[in-house]
Amino acid sequence: MQGFKAQPSGIKLDDDDATIVKGMLLRGDRQHDIAAWFGVNGGRIAEISTGAKFAEVKPAKQTELPPQGPYLSGRQSAELLAQLGFSYAAE
């Protein structure tokens, strides 16, 4: 049996995102939580953390950051949406 590879998400981080990532890292957020906030693989956050990507970008101010994680999981989000009357089933 051959392995399966998921389709790329198409989400790309830009300079503005990188400023937020760097601010969240300085605040002490876990890379996993930052990746969840942006919907990207944790490797993209690690690339910013090490300076491999967006090295020239400055971190955002604390007042410009989203709330600190952890954030809702996909399952928790789906349950909350269902409680609010939204359906996520494919039609």
MDAnalysis code that builds the backbone (N, CA, C; Angstrom):
import MDAnalysis as mda
import numpy as np

u = mda.Universe.empty(273, n_residues=91, atom_resindex=np.repeat(np.arange(91), 3), trajectory=True)
u.add_TopologyAttr("name", ["N", "CA", "C"] * 91)
u.add_TopologyAttr("resid", np.arange(1, 92))
u.add_TopologyAttr("resname", ["MET", "GLN", "GLY", "PHE", "LYS", "ALA", "GLN", "PRO", "SER", "GLY", "ILE", "LYS", "LEU", "ASP", "ASP", "ASP", "ASP", "ALA", "THR", "ILE", "VAL", "LYS", "GLY", "MET", "LEU", "LEU", "ARG", "GLY", "ASP", "ARG", "GLN", "HIS", "ASP", "ILE", "ALA", "ALA", "TRP", "PHE", "GLY", "VAL", "ASN", "GLY", "GLY", "ARG", "ILE", "ALA", "GLU", "ILE", "SER", "THR", "GLY", "ALA", "LYS", "PHE", "ALA", "GLU", "VAL", "LYS", "PRO", "ALA", "LYS", "GLN", "THR", "GLU", "LEU", "PRO", "PRO", "GLN", "GLY", "PRO", "TYR", "LEU", "SER", "GLY", "ARG", "GLN", "SER", "ALA", "GLU", "LEU", "LEU", "ALA", "GLN", "LEU", "GLY", "PHE", "SER", "TYR", "ALA", "ALA", "GLU"])
u.atoms.positions = np.array([
    [0.838, -1.177, 0.000],
    [0.000, 0.000, 0.000],
    [0.883, 1.239, 0.000],
    [0.596, 2.155, -0.904],
    [1.359, 3.388, -0.963],
    [0.843, 4.370, 0.073],
    [1.752, 5.221, 0.534],
    [1.371, 6.243, 1.500],
    [0.541, 7.338, 0.852],
    [-0.170, 8.041, 1.666],
    [-0.999, 9.131, 1.186],
    [-0.408, 10.441, 1.690],
    [-0.431, 11.424, 0.843],
    [0.069, 12.735, 1.215],
    [-1.074, 13.739, 1.081],
    [-1.274, 14.498, 2.111],
    [-2.338, 15.502, 2.093],
    [-2.003, 16.599, 1.089],
    [-3.026, 17.191, 0.560],
    [-2.853, 18.323, -0.346],
    [-2.314, 19.513, 0.446],
    [-1.456, 20.312, -0.151],
    [-0.971, 21.508, 0.547],
    [-2.137, 22.430, 0.909],
    [-2.027, 23.093, 2.035],
    [-3.107, 23.976, 2.493],
    [-3.199, 25.250, 1.667],
    [-2.103, 25.637, 1.068],
    [-2.092, 26.885, 0.315],
    [-1.894, 28.110, 1.190],
    [-1.770, 27.921, 2.496],
    [-1.561, 29.037, 3.409],
    [-0.081, 29.402, 3.394],
    [0.198, 30.649, 3.105],
    [1.575, 31.139, 3.092],
    [1.671, 32.321, 4.043],
    [2.714, 32.311, 4.848],
    [2.934, 33.416, 5.768],
    [3.665, 34.542, 5.050],
    [3.263, 35.777, 5.326],
    [3.922, 36.935, 4.721],
    [4.626, 37.741, 5.816],
    [5.189, 38.889, 5.433],
    [5.923, 39.721, 6.393],
    [5.059, 40.117, 7.592],
    [3.805, 40.486, 7.325],
    [2.916, 40.881, 8.427],
    [2.677, 39.719, 9.393],
    [2.490, 38.525, 8.832],
    [2.315, 37.339, 9.679],
    [3.572, 37.072, 10.497],
    [4.732, 37.212, 9.855],
    [6.001, 36.943, 10.534],
    [6.218, 37.888, 11.713],
    [5.762, 39.145, 11.593],
    [5.896, 40.055, 12.728],
    [5.080, 39.558, 13.915],
    [3.902, 39.042, 13.631],
    [3.046, 38.493, 14.688],
    [3.700, 37.239, 15.283],
    [4.202, 36.358, 14.413],
    [4.870, 35.137, 14.889],
    [6.013, 35.502, 15.832],
    [6.851, 36.450, 15.416],
    [7.992, 36.830, 16.256],
    [7.545, 37.431, 17.582],
    [6.485, 38.216, 17.554],
    [5.955, 38.757, 18.797],
    [5.432, 37.672, 19.715],
    [4.757, 36.691, 19.132],
    [4.224, 35.580, 19.928],
    [5.362, 34.753, 20.513],
    [6.427, 34.555, 19.738],
    [7.589, 33.827, 20.245],
    [8.230, 34.572, 21.409],
    [8.384, 35.891, 21.264],
    [8.960, 36.688, 22.355],
    [8.095, 36.642, 23.608],
    [6.792, 36.568, 23.412],
    [5.863, 36.497, 24.539],
    [5.966, 35.156, 25.255],
    [6.508, 34.140, 24.559],
    [6.660, 32.829, 25.177],
    [5.645, 31.805, 24.709],
    [4.884, 32.132, 23.661],
    [3.913, 31.175, 23.129],
    [4.638, 29.946, 22.590],
    [4.007, 28.807, 22.689],
    [4.557, 27.572, 22.125],
    [4.437, 27.613, 20.607],
    [5.470, 27.104, 19.936],
    [5.444, 27.078, 18.478],
    [4.221, 26.334, 17.959],
    [3.822, 25.290, 18.653],
    [2.643, 24.516, 18.258],
    [1.391, 25.398, 18.263],
    [1.251, 26.226, 19.287],
    [0.082, 27.103, 19.376],
    [0.115, 28.178, 18.289],
    [1.288, 28.708, 18.024],
    [1.419, 29.721, 16.976],
    [1.035, 29.118, 15.623],
    [1.527, 27.916, 15.363],
    [1.200, 27.236, 14.107],
    [-0.309, 27.020, 14.000],
    [-0.943, 26.647, 15.101],
    [-2.389, 26.435, 15.097],
    [-3.125, 27.738, 14.801],
    [-2.664, 28.850, 15.359],
    [-3.311, 30.143, 15.124],
    [-3.324, 30.479, 13.637],
    [-2.195, 30.208, 12.964],
    [-2.077, 30.544, 11.543],
    [-2.536, 29.422, 10.618],
    [-2.745, 28.223, 11.154],
    [-3.165, 27.098, 10.324],
    [-2.057, 26.551, 9.446],
    [-0.821, 26.595, 9.961],
    [0.323, 26.102, 9.194],
    [1.042, 24.999, 9.965],
    [1.930, 24.332, 9.270],
    [2.781, 23.325, 9.875],
    [3.755, 24.011, 10.833],
    [4.054, 23.356, 11.942],
    [4.977, 23.917, 12.920],
    [6.353, 24.225, 12.365],
    [6.725, 23.552, 11.289],
    [8.010, 23.814, 10.659],
    [8.118, 25.232, 10.133],
    [6.987, 25.819, 9.701],
    [7.019, 27.194, 9.208],
    [7.335, 28.155, 10.346],
    [6.846, 27.852, 11.542],
    [7.124, 28.697, 12.707],
    [8.583, 28.526, 13.120],
    [9.084, 27.303, 13.055],
    [10.491, 27.049, 13.387],
    [11.419, 27.800, 12.442],
    [11.056, 27.876, 11.162],
    [11.882, 28.612, 10.196],
    [11.976, 30.092, 10.563],
    [10.898, 30.646, 11.061],
    [10.907, 32.047, 11.490],
    [11.694, 32.178, 12.790],
    [11.506, 31.234, 13.691],
    [12.184, 31.259, 14.984],
    [13.706, 31.222, 14.848],
    [14.199, 30.444, 13.899],
    [15.650, 30.300, 13.720],
    [16.242, 31.371, 12.819],
    [15.396, 32.165, 12.178],
    [15.883, 33.184, 11.263],
    [16.090, 32.684, 9.846],
    [15.704, 31.444, 9.568],
    [15.833, 30.908, 8.213],
    [14.895, 31.627, 7.255],
    [13.799, 32.137, 7.758],
    [12.831, 32.907, 6.964],
    [12.512, 34.199, 7.718],
    [12.285, 35.256, 6.974],
    [11.870, 36.550, 7.525],
    [12.836, 37.088, 8.587],
    [14.133, 36.870, 8.382],
    [15.136, 37.302, 9.364],
    [15.107, 38.815, 9.579],
    [14.763, 39.579, 8.540],
    [14.803, 41.040, 8.614],
    [13.563, 41.650, 9.271],
    [12.539, 40.841, 9.498],
    [11.270, 41.336, 10.035],
    [11.369, 41.515, 11.545],
    [10.842, 42.630, 12.026],
    [10.827, 42.927, 13.469],
    [9.563, 42.359, 14.113],
    [9.628, 41.989, 15.394],
    [8.444, 41.452, 16.078],
    [7.374, 42.522, 16.308],
    [6.138, 42.076, 16.331],
    [5.012, 42.961, 16.628],
    [5.037, 43.335, 18.104],
    [4.401, 44.456, 18.411],
    [4.253, 44.878, 19.799],
    [3.259, 43.951, 20.498],
    [3.391, 43.831, 21.793],
    [2.501, 42.972, 22.576],
    [1.028, 43.336, 22.379],
    [0.740, 44.598, 22.198],
    [-0.642, 45.055, 22.031],
    [-1.226, 44.664, 20.675],
    [-0.377, 44.221, 19.760],
    [-0.820, 43.838, 18.420],
    [-0.990, 42.326, 18.255],
    [-0.761, 41.582, 19.337],
    [-0.800, 40.123, 19.256],
    [-2.187, 39.566, 19.548],
    [-2.485, 38.401, 18.969],
    [-3.736, 37.717, 19.321],
    [-3.643, 37.188, 20.749],
    [-4.761, 36.757, 21.317],
    [-4.705, 36.183, 22.661],
    [-3.782, 34.971, 22.684],
    [-3.182, 34.727, 23.832],
    [-2.259, 33.604, 23.965],
    [-3.027, 32.280, 23.962],
    [-2.453, 31.266, 23.324],
    [-3.056, 29.939, 23.249],
    [-2.913, 29.202, 24.558],
    [-3.362, 27.970, 24.617],
    [-3.751, 27.132, 23.481],
    [-5.120, 27.525, 22.929],
    [-5.313, 27.151, 21.670],
    [-6.535, 27.482, 20.954],
    [-7.415, 26.250, 20.818],
    [-8.654, 26.462, 20.405],
    [-9.575, 25.347, 20.196],
    [-9.026, 24.392, 19.140],
    [-9.214, 23.115, 19.366],
    [-8.846, 22.123, 18.357],
    [-9.896, 22.129, 17.252],
    [-9.611, 21.478, 16.172],
    [-10.584, 21.345, 15.096],
    [-11.869, 20.704, 15.589],
    [-11.740, 19.689, 16.416],
    [-12.910, 19.004, 16.970],
    [-13.731, 19.946, 17.842],
    [-13.044, 20.688, 18.715],
    [-13.753, 21.623, 19.583],
    [-14.451, 22.712, 18.762],
    [-13.785, 23.166, 17.723],
    [-14.385, 24.189, 16.855],
    [-15.638, 23.651, 16.168],
    [-15.565, 22.423, 15.662],
    [-16.711, 21.819, 14.993],
    [-17.877, 21.645, 15.968],
    [-17.577, 21.225, 17.200],
    [-18.636, 21.059, 18.201],
    [-19.275, 22.407, 18.533],
    [-18.477, 23.436, 18.661],
    [-19.001, 24.763, 18.958],
    [-19.870, 25.271, 17.806],
    [-19.394, 25.098, 16.582],
    [-20.194, 25.517, 15.427],
    [-21.519, 24.759, 15.363],
    [-21.481, 23.463, 15.670],
    [-22.713, 22.672, 15.673],
    [-23.697, 23.208, 16.732],
    [-23.174, 23.566, 17.900],
    [-24.021, 24.118, 18.947],
    [-24.641, 25.440, 18.531],
    [-23.935, 26.167, 17.675],
    [-24.443, 27.455, 17.183],
    [-25.348, 27.304, 15.966],
    [-25.522, 26.044, 15.518],
    [-26.423, 25.783, 14.417],
    [-25.787, 25.751, 13.036],
    [-24.465, 25.772, 12.973],
    [-23.771, 25.714, 11.691],
    [-23.420, 24.280, 11.362],
    [-23.495, 23.937, 10.095],
    [-23.134, 22.605, 9.648],
    [-21.880, 22.700, 8.794],
    [-20.946, 21.787, 8.984],
    [-19.728, 21.784, 8.196],
    [-19.673, 20.585, 7.251],
    [-20.751, 19.835, 7.167],
    [-20.783, 18.643, 6.308],
    [-20.703, 19.057, 4.834],
    [-19.963, 18.273, 4.069],
    [-19.857, 18.535, 2.626],
    [-21.197, 18.222, 1.963],
    [-21.554, 19.044, 1.018],
    [-22.835, 18.841, 0.336],
    [-22.627, 18.221, -1.009],
])
